[in-house]
Amino acid sequence: MNEKITTIAFDADDTLWINEPYFQEAEKQFCELLENYLPQHTVSQELFKTEMKNLHLYGYGIKGFMLCMIETANRVSNKTVSLDVVDKIIEIGHDLLQKPIELLDGVQKTLETLKDNYRLIVATKGDLLDQERKLKNSGLENYFHHIEIMSDKKVTDYQKLLKHLDCKPENFLMLGNSIKSDILPVLELSANAAHIPYHVTWTHEQQDHNLKHENFVELKKIDEIKNYLN
């Protein structure tokens, strides 16, 4: 890392707080609901197909996930799924929307350490209302100069973000748990990126890597970033 960094962006889900384990538990409940039609692992595969088919329509987030569960249930049951099952699917989604916010280890201390010397922002994907709710309930809102809830995290999305922030790539550092979304597009812009692996990752975000780049660092936990900023 270099001393030119002035702006540090944090992914939210599974970087600042727990998220994917809640989705995996919800998916497990959904698959159990439909095991009379197909084995649970097959239902899971069918759900993923539906999510990928609809991603360009729904984007990322719980509401799209709920719609994909309902569509998948309708398909695997040959349109015979009961309204009772649909009600249970909606209930699974509502439960997801009301999960408590559990910060990951070291997050608040790290933000406290960095806030006086860097412009801190959140750059995350997901549903606008849900991510705003999570940020508000996290108690972290006041640490951030700007909140960017993105429809996607491709190179063009980061270009727009940097333009909005009036920030040069060499002055920008992105921290996140997804190589695909938080790291590779940022490095393509010649900005800086730090990967903080999380033990559970959505299939769509999984990507093997043996990444070597002068602007990249691999961390074990978020508070290690302090060691690389000087």
PyMOL commands that set and color helices and strands:
alter all, ss='L'
color gray80, all
select helices_A, chain A and resi 20-33+40-58+62-76+83-97+107-114+128-138+141-143+155-165+169-171+179-188+203-205+222-228
alter helices_A, ss='H'
color red, helices_A
select strands_A, chain A and resi 7-10+119-125+146-150+172-176+192-195+216-218
alter strands_A, ss='S'
color yellow, strands_A
deselect
rebuild
show_as cartoon
